[in-house]
Amino acid sequence: MKASLTTLLFLLFAAQSFSQAYNTTLIGTWSDPTINPHSGVYYNDIWGYVHTNGDEYGIVGSPKKVHFIDLTNPSNPIEVASFFGGNTSAYNSIWRDFKTFGTYAYGVADQGSEGLCIFNLADIHNGNITQLANLDGHFLRAHNIYIDVPNARLYVAGSNTANGGLIIYDISTPSSPSLLAAPGLGGGYVHDLYVRNNIAYCSHGWNGLEAYDMTNATVPVNLGGFATSGYNHSSWTTADGTKLVYAEEVPQGMSLRLLDITDPSNMIQLSSFKFPNLAPAHTDNTPHNPFIIGNDKLIVSYYEDGTQFIDISDPANPVLDGYYDTYPGNSNYNGTEGNWGTYPFFPSGNIISSDVTNGFFVLRENSPGLPVELVDFSLRKLDNRTVELNWFTQSEFNNDYFEVERSADGAVYNALRKVNAAGTTDRGNLYTIKDNAPLGGKSYYRLKQMDKDGTFTYSNVRVVNFDEKILVKILAKNVVSDEFQMRLIDVDARQPVTVSLIGMNGVTAQTASYHSRSEDILNISVAALVPGLYHLVVENGMERFTKKIIVQ
């Protein structure tokens, strides 16, 4: 029987003890309740998106759908919406891939005929996502995509029409990609690629790794390559572009390899390494997708060994810093069940990972050297024109105090309140304060964390807007059934109050108008609704209030 995700699994191999986690904390999980995890391969690749207001979201694939996950509360990930990849349940693909550009997300699938899926995420914070298109004029199927953000180019790899090369789009108009080129490449089939400064590092499977100058997309120039030992699956470079790590998926048990790519025509191997969780009994763990943060931190999704954090600051001697095994039941190191993908680039420092069987994970690598591990800083607007601010620390060492700062314009901040730290501790703490006199209109808040040595760091900025004058008090928790009550406060009694419940697919499931006085209590029936997540929208003239609720 498989162990619980929140339980540490201990296995003894040759006197070595293995646990499900090392120096890494599980913050939250999500899985699709309609999926039976024991009947096949389900969840696949994963990516992240940060809204302009700082809120973080995950994107993960399953055979039929693309799922968008709200991480505003990372300990309780919630699906905002899901879409059939090809606008119909007839499509089915166990391989998907996603990338984002601006307020848009793009996706492809390796089976079916979905082409390039485009989603508009500009209003995702209100639960509204629009699937704009499935462009199938240039290809129907593809294994991966990569977006070169500075040059606004989207690269399609492993497509059914350019199987020995790439399809390249100009996405400077994100909602309407235009074809730049579809060049063939000397290395043949491209399984995946990483692009930096118009140089594409292409994983050509059994043909190894090749670098191409793509400045002129129609005439790629081969800059050099590296003959690999197995099936070159994917790669990533350091922020300074001097080193590259690549993973080989086949045969099983291949090591990761770190290269010096300062001169692409003469790539030099700096190290070869792997850290199997179950060594020495099992050493044939399989790396899938590697990523690098900055120049020193490597994050890798391993099928059998979960998400691994590896310090590569000394390129010749990489060191395992931590891991979280998303599928501890996979103890025989065979097959491709386990950790598929990882996204490690959120400003919060949280990491999201997808597991083929167990779904979506939110993780945090522990860093004892930092005074504070801030997991979340959030706020909410209360019905009496008060702002409640909450923050949670995973651990604290030598932390002096916190200071909440407030701004009217998001540029100039003033100290609002100082909060003493809980003290030196190896456990987390929850802090809550209230601002009883927020500014009119928008108020910007950030959290300053002061160390005992005088250094400090800031959290992400959070915003509250009191221009929305309609205030509503829901006389129930977020989870409701049959009926719930709602009190209206400071509404314009001359205007009708419209109450709507909108599903995650953007369709209004229920709406009604009321002619009520301020302070009236309304009884809202939800007995006819299908259980699930909804957006409650209350409108009174030009004023609008929204809130997420779950109907059970």
MOBEL-V387616 format. One record per residue. N is the residue number from 1. PSI is psi as a letter, one per 30 degrees, with the letter a starting at -180 (* if undefined). NEAR is the number of other ideal C-beta (glycine too) atoms within 8 Angstrom. D_CENTER is the distance of its C-alpha to the mean C-alpha in Angstrom with 2 decimals. Layout:
# MOBEL-V387616
{{N & PSI & NEAR & D_CENTER} {N & PSI & NEAR & D_CENTER}}
This chain:
# MOBEL-V387616
{{1 & k & 2 & 29.34} {2 & k & 4 & 25.69} {3 & l & 9 & 24.91} {4 & k & 4 & 22.78} {5 & f & 9 & 19.23} {6 & g & 4 & 20.50} {7 & k & 7 & 23.65} {8 & k & 6 & 24.36} {9 & k & 10 & 25.97} {10 & k & 7 & 28.84} {11 & k & 8 & 30.54} {12 & j & 7 & 33.55} {13 & j & 11 & 34.06} {14 & h & 5 & 37.09} {15 & g & 4 & 37.07} {16 & k & 8 & 33.46} {17 & k & 6 & 31.21} {18 & k & 10 & 27.59} {19 & l & 8 & 25.08} {20 & f & 10 & 21.69} {21 & k & 12 & 20.22} {22 & j & 8 & 21.51} {23 & g & 9 & 20.60} {24 & k & 14 & 17.16} {25 & k & 9 & 16.38} {26 & k & 12 & 14.66} {27 & e & 10 & 13.35} {28 & l & 11 & 12.45} {29 & l & 11 & 12.19} {30 & k & 9 & 12.18} {31 & l & 10 & 14.26} {32 & j & 11 & 16.12} {33 & f & 4 & 19.61} {34 & f & 3 & 21.28} {35 & k & 9 & 20.39} {36 & j & 4 & 22.92} {37 & f & 9 & 21.19} {38 & g & 4 & 24.60} {39 & g & 4 & 25.58} {40 & a & 4 & 23.68} {41 & k & 9 & 20.52} {42 & d & 13 & 17.76} {43 & k & 14 & 14.01} {44 & b & 15 & 13.14} {45 & l & 13 & 10.57} {46 & k & 17 & 6.79} {47 & l & 12 & 4.87} {48 & l & 13 & 2.96} {49 & k & 12 & 5.95} {50 & j & 9 & 8.30} {51 & l & 12 & 11.40} {52 & f & 4 & 14.78} {53 & g & 6 & 15.48} {54 & f & 10 & 12.76} {55 & k & 10 & 10.74} {56 & k & 15 & 6.95} {57 & l & 15 & 5.28} {58 & l & 15 & 3.31} {59 & k & 16 & 5.98} {60 & k & 14 & 8.16} {61 & l & 18 & 11.84} {62 & l & 11 & 15.07} {63 & e & 8 & 18.58} {64 & f & 9 & 19.33} {65 & l & 11 & 16.24} {66 & k & 14 & 12.95} {67 & k & 13 & 11.03} {68 & k & 15 & 9.07} {69 & k & 15 & 7.94} {70 & k & 11 & 9.04} {71 & g & 14 & 8.07} {72 & e & 7 & 11.25} {73 & j & 11 & 12.81} {74 & f & 14 & 10.46} {75 & f & 8 & 13.49} {76 & i & 6 & 13.67} {77 & k & 14 & 10.60} {78 & k & 10 & 12.32} {79 & k & 13 & 12.20} {80 & e & 12 & 13.04} {81 & l & 11 & 14.39} {82 & k & 9 & 14.83} {83 & k & 11 & 16.95} {84 & k & 9 & 19.27} {85 & e & 17 & 18.30} {86 & g & 13 & 21.88} {87 & g & 7 & 22.79} {88 & k & 6 & 24.71} {89 & f & 5 & 24.44} {90 & f & 6 & 26.73} {91 & k & 14 & 24.02} {92 & k & 8 & 22.66} {93 & k & 15 & 20.54} {94 & f & 10 & 19.15} {95 & k & 10 & 17.43} {96 & l & 13 & 14.82} {97 & k & 12 & 12.79} {98 & k & 14 & 10.59} {99 & l & 11 & 10.45} {100 & l & 13 & 10.62} {101 & j & 11 & 13.74} {102 & b & 5 & 14.82} {103 & g & 8 & 14.15} {104 & k & 13 & 14.03} {105 & k & 12 & 11.94} {106 & k & 16 & 13.98} {107 & l & 16 & 14.27} {108 & l & 16 & 17.04} {109 & k & 15 & 18.54} {110 & f & 11 & 21.08} {111 & l & 9 & 23.46} {112 & a & 12 & 25.00} {113 & h & 8 & 25.58} {114 & f & 16 & 22.55} {115 & b & 13 & 22.66} {116 & j & 19 & 19.99} {117 & k & 15 & 18.02} {118 & k & 15 & 17.21} {119 & k & 15 & 15.42} {120 & j & 11 & 16.14} {121 & g & 14 & 13.48} {122 & e & 5 & 15.96} {123 & g & 10 & 16.86} {124 & f & 13 & 13.69} {125 & f & 7 & 14.50} {126 & g & 7 & 17.71} {127 & g & 13 & 16.30} {128 & j & 7 & 17.58} {129 & k & 14 & 15.96} {130 & k & 8 & 18.48} {131 & j & 10 & 18.64} {132 & e & 7 & 20.94} {133 & l & 8 & 22.16} {134 & j & 12 & 22.39} {135 & j & 9 & 24.23} {136 & g & 10 & 26.41} {137 & f & 4 & 29.19} {138 & f & 12 & 28.30} {139 & l & 13 & 26.63} {140 & e & 9 & 25.74} {141 & k & 13 & 23.60} {142 & l & 16 & 21.47} {143 & e & 11 & 19.56} {144 & l & 13 & 17.08} {145 & l & 15 & 16.41} {146 & k & 12 & 15.83} {147 & j & 12 & 15.98} {148 & j & 12 & 18.34} {149 & e & 6 & 17.31} {150 & e & 5 & 20.59} {151 & g & 6 & 22.71} {152 & h & 9 & 20.87} {153 & k & 14 & 21.22} {154 & k & 15 & 19.33} {155 & k & 14 & 20.54} {156 & k & 17 & 20.88} {157 & k & 15 & 21.74} {158 & h & 12 & 23.65} {159 & l & 13 & 24.80} {160 & f & 7 & 27.87} {161 & f & 9 & 29.86} {162 & h & 11 & 29.17} {163 & f & 8 & 28.97} {164 & g & 7 & 30.58} {165 & b & 10 & 28.57} {166 & l & 15 & 25.91} {167 & k & 15 & 25.49} {168 & k & 15 & 24.60} {169 & k & 12 & 23.88} {170 & j & 11 & 24.37} {171 & g & 13 & 21.63} {172 & f & 5 & 23.25} {173 & j & 8 & 23.71} {174 & e & 11 & 20.16} {175 & f & 8 & 21.40} {176 & i & 5 & 24.19} {177 & k & 12 & 23.57} {178 & k & 7 & 26.90} {179 & k & 10 & 27.88} {180 & e & 9 & 28.84} {181 & l & 9 & 29.93} {182 & i & 10 & 29.70} {183 & k & 11 & 31.31} {184 & l & 6 & 32.30} {185 & k & 15 & 31.65} {186 & f & 6 & 34.11} {187 & f & 11 & 31.74} {188 & b & 9 & 31.33} {189 & k & 10 & 28.31} {190 & j & 14 & 24.95} {191 & e & 14 & 22.33} {192 & l & 14 & 19.55} {193 & l & 14 & 19.75} {194 & k & 12 & 18.59} {195 & k & 12 & 20.27} {196 & k & 9 & 21.43} {197 & h & 5 & 24.38} {198 & g & 10 & 25.31} {199 & k & 12 & 25.64} {200 & k & 13 & 23.94} {201 & j & 15 & 23.66} {202 & k & 15 & 24.02} {203 & j & 14 & 23.77} {204 & h & 15 & 26.89} {205 & b & 10 & 26.77} {206 & f & 7 & 30.24} {207 & g & 9 & 31.35} {208 & a & 11 & 29.20} {209 & k & 15 & 27.41} {210 & k & 14 & 28.74} {211 & k & 15 & 28.10} {212 & k & 12 & 29.09} {213 & j & 9 & 29.79} {214 & g & 12 & 28.43} {215 & e & 6 & 29.91} {216 & j & 7 & 32.16} {217 & f & 11 & 29.87} {218 & f & 6 & 32.94} {219 & i & 6 & 34.51} {220 & k & 11 & 32.13} {221 & j & 8 & 33.84} {222 & k & 10 & 33.31} {223 & f & 9 & 33.04} {224 & l & 11 & 33.19} {225 & a & 10 & 31.60} {226 & k & 10 & 31.33} {227 & j & 4 & 32.77} {228 & l & 10 & 30.47} {229 & f & 4 & 31.64} {230 & a & 10 & 29.48} {231 & j & 10 & 27.05} {232 & j & 17 & 24.90} {233 & e & 15 & 21.44} {234 & l & 14 & 19.08} {235 & l & 15 & 19.14} {236 & l & 9 & 17.69} {237 & l & 14 & 19.80} {238 & l & 11 & 20.17} {239 & e & 8 & 19.79} {240 & f & 6 & 23.58} {241 & g & 8 & 23.78} {242 & f & 9 & 26.44} {243 & l & 14 & 24.83} {244 & k & 14 & 22.82} {245 & k & 15 & 21.61} {246 & l & 16 & 21.82} {247 & k & 15 & 21.39} {248 & k & 13 & 24.01} {249 & f & 10 & 23.20} {250 & k & 8 & 26.86} {251 & l & 6 & 29.24} {252 & k & 8 & 27.65} {253 & g & 9 & 27.53} {254 & k & 13 & 27.16} {255 & l & 6 & 26.37} {256 & k & 15 & 23.82} {257 & k & 11 & 25.78} {258 & k & 14 & 25.48} {259 & k & 13 & 27.49} {260 & j & 10 & 29.12} {261 & g & 13 & 28.61} {262 & e & 4 & 30.57} {263 & j & 7 & 33.00} {264 & f & 9 & 31.32} {265 & f & 6 & 34.80} {266 & i & 6 & 35.17} {267 & k & 15 & 31.94} {268 & k & 6 & 32.74} {269 & k & 10 & 31.16} {270 & e & 9 & 30.57} {271 & l & 10 & 29.56} {272 & k & 7 & 28.72} {273 & l & 9 & 27.02} {274 & l & 10 & 25.35} {275 & i & 10 & 25.06} {276 & k & 12 & 25.48} {277 & e & 11 & 24.90} {278 & g & 12 & 28.09} {279 & k & 10 & 30.36} {280 & f & 6 & 33.26} {281 & e & 6 & 33.60} {282 & k & 12 & 30.66} {283 & g & 8 & 29.56} {284 & h & 8 & 28.31} {285 & l & 15 & 24.55} {286 & j & 13 & 22.56} {287 & k & 15 & 19.85} {288 & d & 14 & 17.41} {289 & j & 13 & 14.79} {290 & k & 15 & 15.29} {291 & l & 12 & 13.53} {292 & k & 14 & 15.39} {293 & k & 9 & 14.72} {294 & b & 7 & 17.92} {295 & f & 9 & 20.93} {296 & f & 8 & 21.02} {297 & j & 11 & 17.87} {298 & k & 13 & 16.94} {299 & k & 15 & 14.03} {300 & k & 15 & 14.90} {301 & j & 16 & 14.01} {302 & k & 14 & 17.48} {303 & e & 15 & 18.56} {304 & f & 14 & 21.02} {305 & g & 13 & 19.85} {306 & b & 17 & 16.19} {307 & k & 17 & 14.02} {308 & k & 12 & 16.59} {309 & k & 14 & 16.85} {310 & k & 15 & 19.85} {311 & j & 12 & 21.85} {312 & g & 13 & 23.36} {313 & e & 6 & 25.22} {314 & j & 8 & 28.34} {315 & f & 11 & 27.74} {316 & f & 5 & 30.70} {317 & i & 6 & 29.63} {318 & k & 13 & 25.90} {319 & k & 7 & 25.29} {320 & j & 11 & 22.94} {321 & f & 9 & 21.40} {322 & l & 12 & 19.54} {323 & l & 15 & 17.80} {324 & j & 14 & 16.47} {325 & j & 12 & 17.91} {326 & f & 12 & 15.90} {327 & i & 14 & 19.10} {328 & f & 9 & 22.16} {329 & f & 6 & 24.45} {330 & i & 11 & 24.16} {331 & g & 8 & 26.87} {332 & f & 5 & 28.96} {333 & h & 13 & 26.67} {334 & l & 4 & 27.27} {335 & a & 5 & 25.44} {336 & g & 7 & 21.78} {337 & l & 9 & 20.42} {338 & b & 15 & 17.80} {339 & j & 18 & 14.57} {340 & e & 14 & 13.53} {341 & l & 13 & 10.43} {342 & k & 15 & 8.11} {343 & j & 13 & 5.63} {344 & g & 8 & 7.71} {345 & g & 6 & 8.08} {346 & k & 13 & 7.19} {347 & f & 7 & 10.77} {348 & f & 9 & 10.92} {349 & f & 7 & 10.88} {350 & k & 13 & 8.65} {351 & k & 14 & 7.23} {352 & k & 16 & 5.31} {353 & l & 17 & 7.89} {354 & k & 18 & 9.69} {355 & k & 15 & 13.42} {356 & e & 15 & 15.94} {357 & e & 12 & 17.87} {358 & f & 12 & 16.11} {359 & b & 15 & 12.80} {360 & k & 17 & 9.47} {361 & k & 16 & 9.54} {362 & k & 15 & 8.51} {363 & l & 14 & 10.73} {364 & k & 13 & 12.67} {365 & k & 12 & 15.24} {366 & k & 11 & 18.54} {367 & i & 6 & 20.47} {368 & f & 6 & 24.01} {369 & f & 3 & 25.20} {370 & k & 7 & 23.33} {371 & e & 9 & 25.29} {372 & k & 13 & 22.42} {373 & j & 12 & 18.99} {374 & j & 12 & 17.66} {375 & e & 13 & 14.92} {376 & k & 11 & 15.04} {377 & j & 12 & 17.37} {378 & l & 10 & 17.90} {379 & l & 11 & 20.91} {380 & k & 7 & 22.59} {381 & k & 7 & 25.73} {382 & l & 9 & 28.63} {383 & f & 7 & 31.52} {384 & h & 5 & 34.10} {385 & h & 6 & 32.50} {386 & k & 10 & 30.88} {387 & k & 13 & 27.44} {388 & k & 10 & 26.09} {389 & k & 15 & 23.81} {390 & k & 12 & 22.05} {391 & k & 13 & 20.39} {392 & k & 11 & 19.79} {393 & k & 14 & 20.38} {394 & e & 10 & 19.62} {395 & l & 12 & 22.70} {396 & k & 14 & 25.33} {397 & k & 11 & 27.85} {398 & h & 8 & 30.48} {399 & k & 16 & 28.77} {400 & d & 7 & 31.43} {401 & l & 9 & 30.13} {402 & l & 13 & 27.55} {403 & k & 12 & 28.46} {404 & k & 15 & 26.96} {405 & k & 12 & 27.56} {406 & k & 13 & 27.95} {407 & k & 13 & 28.42} {408 & f & 9 & 29.84} {409 & g & 6 & 28.40} {410 & g & 7 & 25.31} {411 & e & 5 & 27.47} {412 & j & 6 & 30.22} {413 & k & 9 & 29.33} {414 & k & 7 & 31.90} {415 & k & 8 & 31.78} {416 & e & 9 & 31.69} {417 & k & 8 & 31.98} {418 & k & 7 & 32.06} {419 & k & 10 & 30.88} {420 & k & 6 & 32.16} {421 & l & 10 & 29.86} {422 & f & 8 & 30.43} {423 & l & 6 & 31.72} {424 & k & 6 & 31.11} {425 & l & 9 & 29.27} {426 & g & 4 & 27.05} {427 & l & 5 & 25.39} {428 & l & 10 & 23.13} {429 & k & 9 & 24.57} {430 & k & 7 & 23.86} {431 & k & 10 & 25.42} {432 & k & 7 & 26.41} {433 & l & 9 & 28.61} {434 & k & 9 & 29.77} {435 & j & 14 & 30.71} {436 & f & 4 & 33.73} {437 & i & 3 & 34.52} {438 & l & 11 & 31.48} {439 & l & 8 & 32.32} {440 & k & 5 & 33.22} {441 & b & 8 & 30.59} {442 & k & 11 & 27.36} {443 & k & 15 & 26.86} {444 & k & 13 & 24.24} {445 & k & 17 & 23.48} {446 & l & 14 & 22.18} {447 & k & 14 & 22.79} {448 & k & 12 & 24.90} {449 & j & 13 & 25.08} {450 & k & 11 & 28.43} {451 & l & 12 & 29.32} {452 & f & 7 & 32.91} {453 & g & 5 & 33.51} {454 & f & 6 & 32.93} {455 & l & 6 & 29.58} {456 & l & 8 & 26.75} {457 & l & 7 & 23.10} {458 & k & 7 & 21.40} {459 & l & 11 & 18.35} {460 & l & 8 & 16.27} {461 & k & 9 & 18.62} {462 & k & 12 & 18.81} {463 & k & 10 & 21.20} {464 & k & 11 & 23.59} {465 & j & 8 & 26.01} {466 & g & 13 & 29.44} {467 & f & 7 & 30.67} {468 & j & 8 & 29.65} {469 & f & 7 & 32.89} {470 & k & 13 & 32.72} {471 & k & 11 & 31.89} {472 & k & 12 & 31.37} {473 & j & 8 & 31.55} {474 & j & 10 & 30.18} {475 & h & 8 & 32.63} {476 & l & 8 & 30.26} {477 & l & 4 & 26.94} {478 & f & 8 & 23.83} {479 & k & 8 & 24.98} {480 & l & 13 & 28.16} {481 & k & 7 & 30.60} {482 & d & 6 & 33.71} {483 & k & 10 & 34.15} {484 & l & 11 & 32.96} {485 & l & 11 & 34.70} {486 & k & 13 & 33.73} {487 & k & 12 & 35.81} {488 & k & 16 & 36.08} {489 & k & 10 & 36.75} {490 & h & 6 & 38.20} {491 & l & 12 & 38.00} {492 & j & 7 & 40.50} {493 & f & 7 & 42.97} {494 & f & 3 & 44.32} {495 & k & 8 & 41.13} {496 & l & 7 & 39.91} {497 & k & 14 & 36.69} {498 & k & 12 & 34.42} {499 & k & 14 & 32.00} {500 & k & 12 & 29.48} {501 & k & 16 & 26.88} {502 & k & 11 & 24.31} {503 & l & 11 & 22.28} {504 & f & 12 & 18.64} {505 & g & 5 & 20.21} {506 & f & 9 & 21.79} {507 & k & 6 & 25.21} {508 & j & 8 & 27.45} {509 & f & 9 & 28.54} {510 & k & 9 & 31.14} {511 & k & 8 & 32.79} {512 & l & 7 & 35.98} {513 & k & 8 & 37.93} {514 & k & 10 & 39.87} {515 & j & 5 & 42.68} {516 & l & 10 & 42.28} {517 & l & 5 & 43.41} {518 & k & 9 & 41.28} {519 & g & 6 & 40.74} {520 & l & 9 & 41.14} {521 & k & 8 & 39.17} {522 & k & 12 & 37.83} {523 & j & 7 & 37.37} {524 & j & 9 & 34.53} {525 & k & 7 & 34.81} {526 & g & 13 & 31.78} {527 & f & 6 & 33.88} {528 & f & 5 & 33.63} {529 & k & 11 & 29.82} {530 & k & 5 & 27.78} {531 & k & 5 & 25.68} {532 & a & 9 & 22.05} {533 & k & 10 & 19.84} {534 & l & 14 & 21.65} {535 & k & 12 & 21.81} {536 & k & 12 & 25.18} {537 & k & 12 & 26.60} {538 & k & 15 & 29.92} {539 & k & 11 & 31.89} {540 & j & 13 & 35.20} {541 & b & 6 & 36.63} {542 & f & 3 & 34.25} {543 & l & 11 & 32.25} {544 & k & 10 & 29.03} {545 & k & 11 & 27.07} {546 & l & 10 & 23.88} {547 & k & 9 & 22.40} {548 & k & 11 & 20.22} {549 & l & 14 & 22.39} {550 & k & 10 & 22.38} {551 & k & 12 & 25.58} {552 & * & 6 & 26.74}}
